[in-house]
């Protein structure tokens, strides 16, 4: 019984290590300025998503403040997701797939 627990824990740990290694490799492929822009993007989003709905919540009268804050938050999150996908999504301007292809192409050129 202890062996099965050990095996399942080992498999889970191996999966986590594999995902971590994959994320590190993807981060290394993308230029540092784009990673910094991505991190800054998330920081700005957090501030906007917190403070804008809170300001609406405090400025509007009681029954309307919750509804308006929620609607604005939903609209902001939708726009932010669209903006993120435009830059860092699968078909975005700075997508990791583009860098994987260029990384593989430069690796093949170095071999020949």
Gaussian input, Z-matrix of N, CA and C with variables (Angstrom, degrees):
# hf/3-21g

backbone

0 1
 N
 C     1     B1
 C     2     B2     1     A1
 N     3     B3     2     A2     1     D1
 C     4     B4     3     A3     2     D2
 C     5     B5     4     A4     3     D3
 N     6     B6     5     A5     4     D4
 C     7     B7     6     A6     5     D5
 C     8     B8     7     A7     6     D6
 N     9     B9     8     A8     7     D7
 C    10    B10     9     A9     8     D8
 C    11    B11    10    A10     9     D9
 N    12    B12    11    A11    10    D10
 C    13    B13    12    A12    11    D11
 C    14    B14    13    A13    12    D12
 N    15    B15    14    A14    13    D13
 C    16    B16    15    A15    14    D14
 C    17    B17    16    A16    15    D15
 N    18    B18    17    A17    16    D16
 C    19    B19    18    A18    17    D17
 C    20    B20    19    A19    18    D18
 N    21    B21    20    A20    19    D19
 C    22    B22    21    A21    20    D20
 C    23    B23    22    A22    21    D21
 N    24    B24    23    A23    22    D22
 C    25    B25    24    A24    23    D23
 C    26    B26    25    A25    24    D24
 N    27    B27    26    A26    25    D25
 C    28    B28    27    A27    26    D26
 C    29    B29    28    A28    27    D27
 N    30    B30    29    A29    28    D28
 C    31    B31    30    A30    29    D29
 C    32    B32    31    A31    30    D30
 N    33    B33    32    A32    31    D31
 C    34    B34    33    A33    32    D32
 C    35    B35    34    A34    33    D33
 N    36    B36    35    A35    34    D34
 C    37    B37    36    A36    35    D35
 C    38    B38    37    A37    36    D36
 N    39    B39    38    A38    37    D37
 C    40    B40    39    A39    38    D38
 C    41    B41    40    A40    39    D39
 N    42    B42    41    A41    40    D40
 C    43    B43    42    A42    41    D41
 C    44    B44    43    A43    42    D42
 N    45    B45    44    A44    43    D43
 C    46    B46    45    A45    44    D44
 C    47    B47    46    A46    45    D45
 N    48    B48    47    A47    46    D46
 C    49    B49    48    A48    47    D47
 C    50    B50    49    A49    48    D48
 N    51    B51    50    A50    49    D49
 C    52    B52    51    A51    50    D50
 C    53    B53    52    A52    51    D51
 N    54    B54    53    A53    52    D52
 C    55    B55    54    A54    53    D53
 C    56    B56    55    A55    54    D54
 N    57    B57    56    A56    55    D55
 C    58    B58    57    A57    56    D56
 C    59    B59    58    A58    57    D57
 N    60    B60    59    A59    58    D58
 C    61    B61    60    A60    59    D59
 C    62    B62    61    A61    60    D60
 N    63    B63    62    A62    61    D61
 C    64    B64    63    A63    62    D62
 C    65    B65    64    A64    63    D63
 N    66    B66    65    A65    64    D64
 C    67    B67    66    A66    65    D65
 C    68    B68    67    A67    66    D66
 N    69    B69    68    A68    67    D67
 C    70    B70    69    A69    68    D68
 C    71    B71    70    A70    69    D69
 N    72    B72    71    A71    70    D70
 C    73    B73    72    A72    71    D71
 C    74    B74    73    A73    72    D72
 N    75    B75    74    A74    73    D73
 C    76    B76    75    A75    74    D74
 C    77    B77    76    A76    75    D75
 N    78    B78    77    A77    76    D76
 C    79    B79    78    A78    77    D77
 C    80    B80    79    A79    78    D78
 N    81    B81    80    A80    79    D79
 C    82    B82    81    A81    80    D80
 C    83    B83    82    A82    81    D81
 N    84    B84    83    A83    82    D82
 C    85    B85    84    A84    83    D83
 C    86    B86    85    A85    84    D84
 N    87    B87    86    A86    85    D85
 C    88    B88    87    A87    86    D86
 C    89    B89    88    A88    87    D87
 N    90    B90    89    A89    88    D88
 C    91    B91    90    A90    89    D89
 C    92    B92    91    A91    90    D90
 N    93    B93    92    A92    91    D91
 C    94    B94    93    A93    92    D92
 C    95    B95    94    A94    93    D93
 N    96    B96    95    A95    94    D94
 C    97    B97    96    A96    95    D95
 C    98    B98    97    A97    96    D96
 N    99    B99    98    A98    97    D97
 C   100   B100    99    A99    98    D98
 C   101   B101   100   A100    99    D99
 N   102   B102   101   A101   100   D100
 C   103   B103   102   A102   101   D101
 C   104   B104   103   A103   102   D102
 N   105   B105   104   A104   103   D103
 C   106   B106   105   A105   104   D104
 C   107   B107   106   A106   105   D105
 N   108   B108   107   A107   106   D106
 C   109   B109   108   A108   107   D107
 C   110   B110   109   A109   108   D108
 N   111   B111   110   A110   109   D109
 C   112   B112   111   A111   110   D110
 C   113   B113   112   A112   111   D111
 N   114   B114   113   A113   112   D112
 C   115   B115   114   A114   113   D113
 C   116   B116   115   A115   114   D114
 N   117   B117   116   A116   115   D115
 C   118   B118   117   A117   116   D116
 C   119   B119   118   A118   117   D117
 N   120   B120   119   A119   118   D118
 C   121   B121   120   A120   119   D119
 C   122   B122   121   A121   120   D120
 N   123   B123   122   A122   121   D121
 C   124   B124   123   A123   122   D122
 C   125   B125   124   A124   123   D123
 N   126   B126   125   A125   124   D124
 C   127   B127   126   A126   125   D125
 C   128   B128   127   A127   126   D126
 N   129   B129   128   A128   127   D127
 C   130   B130   129   A129   128   D128
 C   131   B131   130   A130   129   D129
 N   132   B132   131   A131   130   D130
 C   133   B133   132   A132   131   D131
 C   134   B134   133   A133   132   D132
 N   135   B135   134   A134   133   D133
 C   136   B136   135   A135   134   D134
 C   137   B137   136   A136   135   D135
 N   138   B138   137   A137   136   D136
 C   139   B139   138   A138   137   D137
 C   140   B140   139   A139   138   D138
 N   141   B141   140   A140   139   D139
 C   142   B142   141   A141   140   D140
 C   143   B143   142   A142   141   D141
 N   144   B144   143   A143   142   D142
 C   145   B145   144   A144   143   D143
 C   146   B146   145   A145   144   D144
 N   147   B147   146   A146   145   D145
 C   148   B148   147   A147   146   D146
 C   149   B149   148   A148   147   D147
 N   150   B150   149   A149   148   D148
 C   151   B151   150   A150   149   D149
 C   152   B152   151   A151   150   D150
 N   153   B153   152   A152   151   D151
 C   154   B154   153   A153   152   D152
 C   155   B155   154   A154   153   D153
 N   156   B156   155   A155   154   D154
 C   157   B157   156   A156   155   D155
 C   158   B158   157   A157   156   D156
 N   159   B159   158   A158   157   D157
 C   160   B160   159   A159   158   D158
 C   161   B161   160   A160   159   D159
 N   162   B162   161   A161   160   D160
 C   163   B163   162   A162   161   D161
 C   164   B164   163   A163   162   D162
 N   165   B165   164   A164   163   D163
 C   166   B166   165   A165   164   D164
 C   167   B167   166   A166   165   D165
 N   168   B168   167   A167   166   D166
 C   169   B169   168   A168   167   D167
 C   170   B170   169   A169   168   D168
 N   171   B171   170   A170   169   D169
 C   172   B172   171   A171   170   D170
 C   173   B173   172   A172   171   D171
 N   174   B174   173   A173   172   D172
 C   175   B175   174   A174   173   D173
 C   176   B176   175   A175   174   D174
 N   177   B177   176   A176   175   D175
 C   178   B178   177   A177   176   D176
 C   179   B179   178   A178   177   D177
 N   180   B180   179   A179   178   D178
 C   181   B181   180   A180   179   D179
 C   182   B182   181   A181   180   D180
 N   183   B183   182   A182   181   D181
 C   184   B184   183   A183   182   D182
 C   185   B185   184   A184   183   D183
 N   186   B186   185   A185   184   D184
 C   187   B187   186   A186   185   D185
 C   188   B188   187   A187   186   D186
 N   189   B189   188   A188   187   D187
 C   190   B190   189   A189   188   D188
 C   191   B191   190   A190   189   D189
 N   192   B192   191   A191   190   D190
 C   193   B193   192   A192   191   D191
 C   194   B194   193   A193   192   D192
 N   195   B195   194   A194   193   D193
 C   196   B196   195   A195   194   D194
 C   197   B197   196   A196   195   D195
 N   198   B198   197   A197   196   D196
 C   199   B199   198   A198   197   D197
 C   200   B200   199   A199   198   D198
 N   201   B201   200   A200   199   D199
 C   202   B202   201   A201   200   D200
 C   203   B203   202   A202   201   D201
 N   204   B204   203   A203   202   D202
 C   205   B205   204   A204   203   D203
 C   206   B206   205   A205   204   D204
 N   207   B207   206   A206   205   D205
 C   208   B208   207   A207   206   D206
 C   209   B209   208   A208   207   D207
 N   210   B210   209   A209   208   D208
 C   211   B211   210   A210   209   D209
 C   212   B212   211   A211   210   D210
 N   213   B213   212   A212   211   D211
 C   214   B214   213   A213   212   D212
 C   215   B215   214   A214   213   D213
 N   216   B216   215   A215   214   D214
 C   217   B217   216   A216   215   D215
 C   218   B218   217   A217   216   D216
 N   219   B219   218   A218   217   D217
 C   220   B220   219   A219   218   D218
 C   221   B221   220   A220   219   D219
 N   222   B222   221   A221   220   D220
 C   223   B223   222   A222   221   D221
 C   224   B224   223   A223   222   D222
 N   225   B225   224   A224   223   D223
 C   226   B226   225   A225   224   D224
 C   227   B227   226   A226   225   D225
 N   228   B228   227   A227   226   D226
 C   229   B229   228   A228   227   D227
 C   230   B230   229   A229   228   D228
 N   231   B231   230   A230   229   D229
 C   232   B232   231   A231   230   D230
 C   233   B233   232   A232   231   D231
 N   234   B234   233   A233   232   D232
 C   235   B235   234   A234   233   D233
 C   236   B236   235   A235   234   D234
 N   237   B237   236   A236   235   D235
 C   238   B238   237   A237   236   D236
 C   239   B239   238   A238   237   D237
 N   240   B240   239   A239   238   D238
 C   241   B241   240   A240   239   D239
 C   242   B242   241   A241   240   D240
 N   243   B243   242   A242   241   D241
 C   244   B244   243   A243   242   D242
 C   245   B245   244   A244   243   D243
 N   246   B246   245   A245   244   D244
 C   247   B247   246   A246   245   D245
 C   248   B248   247   A247   246   D246
 N   249   B249   248   A248   247   D247
 C   250   B250   249   A249   248   D248
 C   251   B251   250   A250   249   D249
 N   252   B252   251   A251   250   D250
 C   253   B253   252   A252   251   D251
 C   254   B254   253   A253   252   D252
 N   255   B255   254   A254   253   D253
 C   256   B256   255   A255   254   D254
 C   257   B257   256   A256   255   D255
 N   258   B258   257   A257   256   D256
 C   259   B259   258   A258   257   D257
 C   260   B260   259   A259   258   D258
 N   261   B261   260   A260   259   D259
 C   262   B262   261   A261   260   D260
 C   263   B263   262   A262   261   D261
 N   264   B264   263   A263   262   D262
 C   265   B265   264   A264   263   D263
 C   266   B266   265   A265   264   D264
 N   267   B267   266   A266   265   D265
 C   268   B268   267   A267   266   D266
 C   269   B269   268   A268   267   D267
 N   270   B270   269   A269   268   D268
 C   271   B271   270   A270   269   D269
 C   272   B272   271   A271   270   D270
 N   273   B273   272   A272   271   D271
 C   274   B274   273   A273   272   D272
 C   275   B275   274   A274   273   D273
 N   276   B276   275   A275   274   D274
 C   277   B277   276   A276   275   D275
 C   278   B278   277   A277   276   D276
 N   279   B279   278   A278   277   D277
 C   280   B280   279   A279   278   D278
 C   281   B281   280   A280   279   D279
 N   282   B282   281   A281   280   D280
 C   283   B283   282   A282   281   D281
 C   284   B284   283   A283   282   D282
 N   285   B285   284   A284   283   D283
 C   286   B286   285   A285   284   D284
 C   287   B287   286   A286   285   D285
 N   288   B288   287   A287   286   D286
 C   289   B289   288   A288   287   D287
 C   290   B290   289   A289   288   D288
 N   291   B291   290   A290   289   D289
 C   292   B292   291   A291   290   D290
 C   293   B293   292   A292   291   D291
 N   294   B294   293   A293   292   D292
 C   295   B295   294   A294   293   D293
 C   296   B296   295   A295   294   D294
 N   297   B297   296   A296   295   D295
 C   298   B298   297   A297   296   D296
 C   299   B299   298   A298   297   D297
 N   300   B300   299   A299   298   D298
 C   301   B301   300   A300   299   D299
 C   302   B302   301   A301   300   D300
 N   303   B303   302   A302   301   D301
 C   304   B304   303   A303   302   D302
 C   305   B305   304   A304   303   D303
 N   306   B306   305   A305   304   D304
 C   307   B307   306   A306   305   D305
 C   308   B308   307   A307   306   D306
 N   309   B309   308   A308   307   D307
 C   310   B310   309   A309   308   D308
 C   311   B311   310   A310   309   D309
 N   312   B312   311   A311   310   D310
 C   313   B313   312   A312   311   D311
 C   314   B314   313   A313   312   D312
 N   315   B315   314   A314   313   D313
 C   316   B316   315   A315   314   D314
 C   317   B317   316   A316   315   D315
 N   318   B318   317   A317   316   D316
 C   319   B319   318   A318   317   D317
 C   320   B320   319   A319   318   D318
 N   321   B321   320   A320   319   D319
 C   322   B322   321   A321   320   D320
 C   323   B323   322   A322   321   D321
 N   324   B324   323   A323   322   D322
 C   325   B325   324   A324   323   D323
 C   326   B326   325   A325   324   D324
 N   327   B327   326   A326   325   D325
 C   328   B328   327   A327   326   D326
 C   329   B329   328   A328   327   D327
 N   330   B330   329   A329   328   D328
 C   331   B331   330   A330   329   D329
 C   332   B332   331   A331   330   D330
 N   333   B333   332   A332   331   D331
 C   334   B334   333   A333   332   D332
 C   335   B335   334   A334   333   D333

   B1=1.4490
   B2=1.5230
   B3=1.3099
   B4=1.4579
   B5=1.5201
   B6=1.3302
   B7=1.4606
   B8=1.5167
   B9=1.3350
   B10=1.4571
   B11=1.5232
   B12=1.3252
   B13=1.4591
   B14=1.5315
   B15=1.3123
   B16=1.4586
   B17=1.5260
   B18=1.3265
   B19=1.4660
   B20=1.5246
   B21=1.3223
   B22=1.4638
   B23=1.5253
   B24=1.3298
   B25=1.4678
   B26=1.5238
   B27=1.3161
   B28=1.4652
   B29=1.5289
   B30=1.3309
   B31=1.4702
   B32=1.5229
   B33=1.3397
   B34=1.4632
   B35=1.5249
   B36=1.3163
   B37=1.4559
   B38=1.5221
   B39=1.3162
   B40=1.4660
   B41=1.5251
   B42=1.3364
   B43=1.4623
   B44=1.5236
   B45=1.3332
   B46=1.4605
   B47=1.5249
   B48=1.3196
   B49=1.4609
   B50=1.5219
   B51=1.3294
   B52=1.4621
   B53=1.5315
   B54=1.3519
   B55=1.4610
   B56=1.5284
   B57=1.3209
   B58=1.4632
   B59=1.5209
   B60=1.3211
   B61=1.4634
   B62=1.5219
   B63=1.3375
   B64=1.4538
   B65=1.5252
   B66=1.3264
   B67=1.4614
   B68=1.5197
   B69=1.3148
   B70=1.4604
   B71=1.5251
   B72=1.3364
   B73=1.4619
   B74=1.5239
   B75=1.3342
   B76=1.4597
   B77=1.5197
   B78=1.3234
   B79=1.4521
   B80=1.5157
   B81=1.3084
   B82=1.4592
   B83=1.5257
   B84=1.2991
   B85=1.4673
   B86=1.5134
   B87=1.3268
   B88=1.4608
   B89=1.5276
   B90=1.3414
   B91=1.4652
   B92=1.5312
   B93=1.3108
   B94=1.4582
   B95=1.5209
   B96=1.3298
   B97=1.4585
   B98=1.5293
   B99=1.3142
   B100=1.4584
   B101=1.5264
   B102=1.3235
   B103=1.4627
   B104=1.5219
   B105=1.3274
   B106=1.4598
   B107=1.5278
   B108=1.3260
   B109=1.4676
   B110=1.5263
   B111=1.3020
   B112=1.4620
   B113=1.5304
   B114=1.3111
   B115=1.4644
   B116=1.5240
   B117=1.3201
   B118=1.4585
   B119=1.5276
   B120=1.3129
   B121=1.4604
   B122=1.5295
   B123=1.3290
   B124=1.4580
   B125=1.5250
   B126=1.3171
   B127=1.4638
   B128=1.5254
   B129=1.3240
   B130=1.4625
   B131=1.5262
   B132=1.3272
   B133=1.4652
   B134=1.5191
   B135=1.2939
   B136=1.4601
   B137=1.5196
   B138=1.3242
   B139=1.4595
   B140=1.5290
   B141=1.3178
   B142=1.4654
   B143=1.5239
   B144=1.3267
   B145=1.4609
   B146=1.5277
   B147=1.3063
   B148=1.4539
   B149=1.5216
   B150=1.3218
   B151=1.4592
   B152=1.5267
   B153=1.3027
   B154=1.4669
   B155=1.5282
   B156=1.3297
   B157=1.4748
   B158=1.5328
   B159=1.3234
   B160=1.4647
   B161=1.5262
   B162=1.3210
   B163=1.4573
   B164=1.5302
   B165=1.3153
   B166=1.4668
   B167=1.5177
   B168=1.2969
   B169=1.4619
   B170=1.5321
   B171=1.3278
   B172=1.4681
   B173=1.5176
   B174=1.3254
   B175=1.4604
   B176=1.5187
   B177=1.3112
   B178=1.4607
   B179=1.5339
   B180=1.3474
   B181=1.4673
   B182=1.5327
   B183=1.3001
   B184=1.4596
   B185=1.5270
   B186=1.3100
   B187=1.4759
   B188=1.5295
   B189=1.3104
   B190=1.4591
   B191=1.5236
   B192=1.3071
   B193=1.4617
   B194=1.5243
   B195=1.2982
   B196=1.4622
   B197=1.5251
   B198=1.3108
   B199=1.4665
   B200=1.5256
   B201=1.3271
   B202=1.4732
   B203=1.5272
   B204=1.3196
   B205=1.4629
   B206=1.5251
   B207=1.3150
   B208=1.4588
   B209=1.5233
   B210=1.3314
   B211=1.4656
   B212=1.5251
   B213=1.3097
   B214=1.4638
   B215=1.5226
   B216=1.3249
   B217=1.4571
   B218=1.5229
   B219=1.3188
   B220=1.4702
   B221=1.5257
   B222=1.3344
   B223=1.4646
   B224=1.5243
   B225=1.3152
   B226=1.4652
   B227=1.5236
   B228=1.3111
   B229=1.4630
   B230=1.5224
   B231=1.3185
   B232=1.4643
   B233=1.5257
   B234=1.3240
   B235=1.4603
   B236=1.5198
   B237=1.3131
   B238=1.4563
   B239=1.5280
   B240=1.3067
   B241=1.4660
   B242=1.5190
   B243=1.3208
   B244=1.4608
   B245=1.5336
   B246=1.3270
   B247=1.4551
   B248=1.5247
   B249=1.3254
   B250=1.4630
   B251=1.5272
   B252=1.3271
   B253=1.4641
   B254=1.5236
   B255=1.3142
   B256=1.4664
   B257=1.5208
   B258=1.3244
   B259=1.4609
   B260=1.5160
   B261=1.3394
   B262=1.4568
   B263=1.5280
   B264=1.3076
   B265=1.4525
   B266=1.5241
   B267=1.3198
   B268=1.4728
   B269=1.5203
   B270=1.3267
   B271=1.4617
   B272=1.5268
   B273=1.3158
   B274=1.4493
   B275=1.5128
   B276=1.3102
   B277=1.4555
   B278=1.5246
   B279=1.3348
   B280=1.4606
   B281=1.5199
   B282=1.3152
   B283=1.4639
   B284=1.5228
   B285=1.3094
   B286=1.4631
   B287=1.5228
   B288=1.3358
   B289=1.4631
   B290=1.5265
   B291=1.3281
   B292=1.4687
   B293=1.5178
   B294=1.3101
   B295=1.4634
   B296=1.5142
   B297=1.3262
   B298=1.4650
   B299=1.5184
   B300=1.3365
   B301=1.4647
   B302=1.5219
   B303=1.3178
   B304=1.4648
   B305=1.5212
   B306=1.3289
   B307=1.4664
   B308=1.5186
   B309=1.3374
   B310=1.4573
   B311=1.5282
   B312=1.3295
   B313=1.4668
   B314=1.5329
   B315=1.3102
   B316=1.4557
   B317=1.5296
   B318=1.3224
   B319=1.4648
   B320=1.5033
   B321=1.3231
   B322=1.4655
   B323=1.5246
   B324=1.3493
   B325=1.4493
   B326=1.5280
   B327=1.3125
   B328=1.4656
   B329=1.5159
   B330=1.3440
   B331=1.4722
   B332=1.5109
   B333=1.3428
   B334=1.4758
   B335=1.5086
   A1=110.93
   A2=117.15
   A3=119.93
   A4=111.41
   A5=117.27
   A6=120.32
   A7=111.41
   A8=117.76
   A9=120.50
   A10=110.94
   A11=117.86
   A12=120.58
   A13=110.08
   A14=115.28
   A15=119.87
   A16=110.93
   A17=116.77
   A18=121.07
   A19=111.24
   A20=116.97
   A21=119.33
   A22=110.65
   A23=117.22
   A24=119.53
   A25=110.31
   A26=116.88
   A27=120.73
   A28=110.80
   A29=117.25
   A30=120.47
   A31=111.06
   A32=116.00
   A33=119.80
   A34=110.92
   A35=116.67
   A36=120.94
   A37=111.16
   A38=117.34
   A39=120.90
   A40=111.39
   A41=116.30
   A42=119.89
   A43=110.82
   A44=116.95
   A45=120.23
   A46=111.28
   A47=116.67
   A48=119.94
   A49=111.30
   A50=116.98
   A51=120.56
   A52=110.69
   A53=116.60
   A54=119.98
   A55=111.14
   A56=116.63
   A57=120.70
   A58=110.44
   A59=117.50
   A60=121.75
   A61=110.61
   A62=116.71
   A63=120.84
   A64=110.64
   A65=117.90
   A66=120.60
   A67=111.59
   A68=116.94
   A69=120.15
   A70=110.15
   A71=117.34
   A72=120.41
   A73=110.94
   A74=117.45
   A75=120.06
   A76=110.96
   A77=116.68
   A78=120.28
   A79=111.24
   A80=116.79
   A81=120.22
   A82=110.76
   A83=118.22
   A84=121.36
   A85=112.14
   A86=116.96
   A87=120.66
   A88=108.81
   A89=117.94
   A90=120.46
   A91=112.06
   A92=115.32
   A93=121.36
   A94=112.37
   A95=117.67
   A96=118.54
   A97=111.29
   A98=117.65
   A99=119.79
   A100=111.56
   A101=117.16
   A102=119.78
   A103=110.56
   A104=116.82
   A105=120.40
   A106=110.34
   A107=117.15
   A108=121.03
   A109=110.26
   A110=117.09
   A111=121.17
   A112=110.71
   A113=116.79
   A114=120.36
   A115=111.03
   A116=116.94
   A117=120.89
   A118=110.79
   A119=116.69
   A120=121.77
   A121=110.39
   A122=117.21
   A123=120.45
   A124=112.05
   A125=117.43
   A126=120.24
   A127=110.92
   A128=116.17
   A129=120.20
   A130=110.27
   A131=116.70
   A132=119.62
   A133=111.59
   A134=116.77
   A135=119.58
   A136=111.40
   A137=116.89
   A138=119.40
   A139=111.68
   A140=116.82
   A141=120.49
   A142=110.68
   A143=117.25
   A144=120.71
   A145=112.92
   A146=117.10
   A147=119.48
   A148=111.02
   A149=116.45
   A150=119.10
   A151=114.49
   A152=119.37
   A153=119.88
   A154=112.38
   A155=119.56
   A156=117.84
   A157=113.21
   A158=117.76
   A159=119.41
   A160=111.78
   A161=117.09
   A162=120.08
   A163=110.96
   A164=116.97
   A165=119.69
   A166=111.10
   A167=116.67
   A168=121.55
   A169=110.64
   A170=116.96
   A171=119.72
   A172=113.12
   A173=119.33
   A174=121.62
   A175=113.90
   A176=119.08
   A177=121.50
   A178=111.20
   A179=116.11
   A180=119.12
   A181=111.71
   A182=115.72
   A183=123.16
   A184=117.29
   A185=122.30
   A186=116.35
   A187=113.35
   A188=117.03
   A189=120.03
   A190=113.13
   A191=118.08
   A192=120.03
   A193=112.54
   A194=118.25
   A195=121.02
   A196=110.30
   A197=116.20
   A198=120.57
   A199=110.72
   A200=116.40
   A201=120.12
   A202=111.14
   A203=117.01
   A204=119.98
   A205=110.72
   A206=116.90
   A207=120.53
   A208=111.54
   A209=117.36
   A210=121.02
   A211=110.48
   A212=117.41
   A213=120.59
   A214=110.50
   A215=117.65
   A216=120.71
   A217=111.37
   A218=117.54
   A219=120.85
   A220=110.41
   A221=117.18
   A222=120.23
   A223=111.10
   A224=117.19
   A225=120.41
   A226=111.22
   A227=116.89
   A228=120.00
   A229=110.39
   A230=117.78
   A231=120.44
   A232=111.11
   A233=116.59
   A234=120.19
   A235=112.30
   A236=116.41
   A237=120.24
   A238=111.42
   A239=116.66
   A240=119.85
   A241=110.25
   A242=116.95
   A243=120.46
   A244=111.57
   A245=116.60
   A246=121.12
   A247=111.09
   A248=116.82
   A249=120.46
   A250=110.61
   A251=116.81
   A252=119.71
   A253=112.25
   A254=117.48
   A255=120.13
   A256=111.54
   A257=117.07
   A258=120.21
   A259=113.15
   A260=117.49
   A261=120.38
   A262=113.76
   A263=119.19
   A264=122.20
   A265=111.67
   A266=115.93
   A267=120.07
   A268=112.67
   A269=117.30
   A270=120.39
   A271=111.20
   A272=117.07
   A273=121.44
   A274=113.42
   A275=114.23
   A276=121.34
   A277=111.82
   A278=117.48
   A279=121.53
   A280=110.76
   A281=118.11
   A282=120.53
   A283=111.02
   A284=115.44
   A285=120.62
   A286=110.87
   A287=118.00
   A288=120.41
   A289=111.32
   A290=116.67
   A291=119.69
   A292=110.59
   A293=116.13
   A294=119.11
   A295=111.46
   A296=117.30
   A297=119.49
   A298=109.73
   A299=116.40
   A300=120.31
   A301=111.31
   A302=116.47
   A303=118.54
   A304=110.89
   A305=117.33
   A306=121.31
   A307=110.38
   A308=117.41
   A309=121.39
   A310=110.63
   A311=117.50
   A312=120.97
   A313=110.97
   A314=118.19
   A315=120.07
   A316=110.39
   A317=117.18
   A318=120.15
   A319=111.75
   A320=117.23
   A321=120.59
   A322=110.98
   A323=117.58
   A324=120.76
   A325=110.93
   A326=116.67
   A327=119.80
   A328=111.99
   A329=116.41
   A330=120.55
   A331=111.53
   A332=117.20
   A333=120.12
   A334=112.13
   D1=-37.94
   D2=177.75
   D3=-68.15
   D4=-31.30
   D5=179.06
   D6=-65.00
   D7=-39.80
   D8=-179.73
   D9=-67.50
   D10=-37.11
   D11=176.55
   D12=-66.32
   D13=-42.32
   D14=179.25
   D15=-63.72
   D16=-41.74
   D17=179.86
   D18=-65.07
   D19=-44.03
   D20=-179.25
   D21=-67.53
   D22=-37.86
   D23=177.11
   D24=-66.55
   D25=-38.97
   D26=179.30
   D27=-65.52
   D28=-41.37
   D29=177.99
   D30=-63.38
   D31=-42.11
   D32=179.19
   D33=-64.43
   D34=-41.59
   D35=178.68
   D36=-66.06
   D37=-40.04
   D38=177.57
   D39=-63.16
   D40=-40.45
   D41=178.68
   D42=-64.75
   D43=-41.05
   D44=178.46
   D45=-64.83
   D46=-41.31
   D47=178.73
   D48=-65.23
   D49=-37.89
   D50=179.44
   D51=-65.21
   D52=-43.75
   D53=178.42
   D54=-64.75
   D55=-40.77
   D56=179.24
   D57=-62.99
   D58=-44.30
   D59=178.85
   D60=-62.19
   D61=-40.66
   D62=-179.92
   D63=-65.10
   D64=-42.09
   D65=178.20
   D66=-64.24
   D67=-40.01
   D68=178.65
   D69=-64.20
   D70=-42.30
   D71=179.08
   D72=-63.56
   D73=-39.42
   D74=178.62
   D75=-66.65
   D76=-37.69
   D77=178.93
   D78=-66.63
   D79=-36.83
   D80=-179.84
   D81=-68.03
   D82=-34.54
   D83=-178.07
   D84=-69.19
   D85=-35.51
   D86=-177.69
   D87=-81.14
   D88=140.96
   D89=179.20
   D90=-60.35
   D91=150.75
   D92=-174.54
   D93=-64.64
   D94=-35.46
   D95=-179.40
   D96=-65.67
   D97=-32.21
   D98=177.88
   D99=-73.48
   D100=-34.83
   D101=174.67
   D102=-66.00
   D103=-38.64
   D104=177.71
   D105=-66.37
   D106=-40.63
   D107=177.94
   D108=-63.96
   D109=-38.57
   D110=178.91
   D111=-65.26
   D112=-43.85
   D113=178.45
   D114=-64.90
   D115=-42.61
   D116=177.55
   D117=-63.53
   D118=-37.48
   D119=176.59
   D120=-58.25
   D121=-46.25
   D122=-179.79
   D123=-66.13
   D124=-37.38
   D125=179.06
   D126=-65.20
   D127=-44.77
   D128=178.85
   D129=-63.64
   D130=-40.01
   D131=178.68
   D132=-61.40
   D133=-41.69
   D134=179.46
   D135=-61.52
   D136=-43.93
   D137=178.78
   D138=-64.51
   D139=-45.89
   D140=-178.74
   D141=-64.29
   D142=-43.47
   D143=-177.40
   D144=-69.02
   D145=-21.77
   D146=178.65
   D147=-90.14
   D148=-50.76
   D149=-168.78
   D150=-80.87
   D151=-33.93
   D152=-179.86
   D153=-65.78
   D154=-50.06
   D155=176.12
   D156=-63.74
   D157=-32.72
   D158=177.14
   D159=-65.55
   D160=-40.11
   D161=177.20
   D162=-62.90
   D163=-42.53
   D164=176.27
   D165=-63.50
   D166=-38.71
   D167=-179.73
   D168=-61.70
   D169=-39.86
   D170=-178.70
   D171=-83.16
   D172=-26.15
   D173=-175.74
   D174=-84.89
   D175=-29.25
   D176=-175.45
   D177=-92.10
   D178=159.57
   D179=177.70
   D180=-67.07
   D181=166.63
   D182=-166.06
   D183=-52.76
   D184=-57.25
   D185=-175.00
   D186=-72.57
   D187=-26.67
   D188=-176.66
   D189=-83.23
   D190=-20.76
   D191=-172.52
   D192=-67.54
   D193=-40.58
   D194=-179.23
   D195=-68.34
   D196=-43.63
   D197=-178.84
   D198=-64.64
   D199=-46.52
   D200=-179.06
   D201=-64.65
   D202=-42.27
   D203=179.68
   D204=-63.32
   D205=-41.55
   D206=179.36
   D207=-66.51
   D208=-43.73
   D209=179.88
   D210=-63.51
   D211=-43.72
   D212=178.74
   D213=-64.19
   D214=-40.90
   D215=178.52
   D216=-62.47
   D217=-42.53
   D218=178.71
   D219=-63.78
   D220=-42.82
   D221=179.08
   D222=-64.96
   D223=-40.41
   D224=178.56
   D225=-63.85
   D226=-45.57
   D227=-178.79
   D228=-64.07
   D229=-40.71
   D230=177.67
   D231=-61.19
   D232=-46.36
   D233=179.17
   D234=-64.63
   D235=-37.29
   D236=180.00
   D237=-68.32
   D238=-37.70
   D239=177.37
   D240=-65.14
   D241=-43.17
   D242=177.44
   D243=-62.24
   D244=-41.56
   D245=179.41
   D246=-66.56
   D247=-41.94
   D248=177.91
   D249=-61.64
   D250=-45.07
   D251=179.69
   D252=-65.75
   D253=-29.77
   D254=177.96
   D255=-67.67
   D256=-31.16
   D257=-178.57
   D258=-98.87
   D259=-50.44
   D260=-171.61
   D261=-114.99
   D262=5.46
   D263=179.16
   D264=-72.81
   D265=-176.24
   D266=-176.71
   D267=-61.19
   D268=-36.49
   D269=179.26
   D270=-109.42
   D271=19.19
   D272=-176.82
   D273=-76.70
   D274=172.63
   D275=-178.10
   D276=-62.97
   D277=-39.27
   D278=-178.19
   D279=-115.21
   D280=39.08
   D281=-176.97
   D282=-68.06
   D283=152.59
   D284=-178.04
   D285=-70.58
   D286=-25.81
   D287=179.30
   D288=-63.73
   D289=-36.23
   D290=178.18
   D291=-64.66
   D292=-37.98
   D293=-179.58
   D294=-76.86
   D295=-28.97
   D296=174.59
   D297=-63.84
   D298=-44.14
   D299=179.79
   D300=-63.96
   D301=-44.80
   D302=-179.67
   D303=-68.79
   D304=-33.82
   D305=177.76
   D306=-66.66
   D307=-41.82
   D308=178.39
   D309=-67.49
   D310=-39.30
   D311=179.67
   D312=-64.88
   D313=-42.14
   D314=179.16
   D315=-69.48
   D316=-31.97
   D317=176.36
   D318=-66.96
   D319=-38.42
   D320=178.29
   D321=-69.75
   D322=-35.79
   D323=179.62
   D324=-67.97
   D325=-36.02
   D326=179.51
   D327=-69.23
   D328=-32.22
   D329=-179.98
   D330=-69.12
   D331=-35.72
   D332=-176.44
   D333=-85.69

